[in-house]
Amino acid sequence: MLMNMAELNGRPVTPEALLTLALTNYGHFTSMRVDNQRVRGLDLHMERLVRDCRTVLGADLDPDMVRSYVRQAVGSVTGSFVVRVSVFDPAVEMAHPDRAKTPHVLVTVRPAADLPLPPLSVKSIRYERDVPTVKHAGLFGALHARRTALLDGYDDALFIGPDDCVSEGGTWNVGFIGEDGIVWPKADVLPGVTMALLQQLGQHHTAPLTLADAQGMHAAFATNTAIGVRPLSAIDDAPMATEHPALTQLRDAYLAIPGDLL
């Protein structure tokens, strides 16, 4: 299986071409789980790239071109893996991000874990991502929060915003199952593709949720393209149920989505 490869604008990438992304770290991306040449929410991933490119680079991005780069990188490989599409301008300088206007497309491939994944324990940490509605390359704060949680014996971090309400996780959206069904935090969060697909599967609503509200729910789950629907086993010192009929139904319905051909 093809793994751990990288192409920039459809060609093998050189270390020099990645220096700007490594040193300046100004760009955006989307990650897509590919299962036997199919991606759940493929159009939503392309819409995200186009939308974020306008925000980050002030430029239009051709989604058909992006798909062609992904198809070329993946080839005829079957099985499951994660494709990350990063968009940046190699000509940008630290002193002049305003000159970042020409999108280049970096496609990388890495292994994907088998689904479903075991539950996560999470530590609540006060943090809000910069420009939270954009899936940008600035991951320091999120990864530092994750590191803090890991060092304290948890699996990941759950962010608490400046309003003292739950928002999202380190690299995932969070949802809850309560008395009134499935609820998502009403907060400034990344509009996740997997979250959007799940919201199409039944009755969902959003509401502000304090940490105590979250800990009092029947169940909680993390979700993104790589992990699908993953239960939370604990929020801080509050245990959460990892088995619930609504949670099982949601996970199975998501896995049953056939996805779109690349």
Secondary structure, DSSP 8 states (H G I E B T S, - for coil): ---S-EEETTEE--TGGGHHHHHH--EEEEEEEEETTEETTHHHHHHHHHHHHHHHTS----HHHHHHHHHHHHTT--SEEEEEEEEE-TT-BTTBGGG----EEEEEEEE---SS---EEEEEEE---SSTTS-BS--HHHHHHHHHHHHTT-SEEEEE-TTSBEEEESSSEEEEEETTEEEEE-SS----HHHHHHHTSS-EEEE--BHHHHHTSSEEEEEETTTEEEEEEEETTEE-BS--HHHHHHHHHHHT---EE-
